[in-house]
Amino acid sequence: MHRFTSKELAFLAMLTCCNSVAELLVGGFLHLVDFSMKGSVLVGINLMVYTLLFKRIPRFGAITTCGCATVIVNFLLTGGFKIFALYCIFLEALVVDLLFCWRGLNNTNIIVAGMAASLTAGLCGLVNSIVFWGIDLNQAALKMAESPALVGHSLALILGVMLLWRLAVGAVFGFLATKVLQLLHPELSRLEGDSPDLTNRQEMR
């Protein structure tokens, strides 16, 4: 892993702060109002932050570092309140980091990364429900699928709906992340010292 320059560290710290604030404030509010898609919304916000971060620091380690730092900040400020969600943040960051490094930063891969991160969060939710809360697989899958209409149906159908739902939500937030990147692309290019128009034609095709 390459060392970060001082400018890269400053940018990494700034986006880690944004990520941590989103996890704490937005996540806290969504838990307070008991919003059913709170986990998906947080994954989507994380993806937007990671996309901007990789645009500025396009190499493996930046996103994972941001995820790890976000976990540390959340643990220090909330203690055990979000203990079962902390490892999920790290895994989501690692998955996005690997995909961006493997396939590059383009619209299609951002959407794919959103789907992968959303699916990772769903699997973490299943593990938490089964291992830490003692809920059986059927009930845990039904909860993750977020559809009361599935009560009484087979486990395979419930898992299938959960999978499709997670992929669809991840794709939506991935699409939103591409729009955020397009919106902030000129500012990021200015930080890099690049020509916004040229870089946009090369990477946002």
Secondary structure, 3 states (H helix, E strand, C coil): CCCCCHHHHHHHHHHHHHHHHHHHHHHHHHHHCCCCCHHHHHHHHHHHHHHHHHHHCCCCCHHHHHHHHHHHHHHHHHHHHHHHHHHHHHHHHHHHHHHHHHHCCCHHHHHHHHHHHHHHHHHHHHHHHHHHCCCCHHHHHHHHHCCHHHCCCCHHHHHHHHHHHHHHHHHHHHHHHHHHHHHHHHHHHHHHCCCHHHHHHHHCC
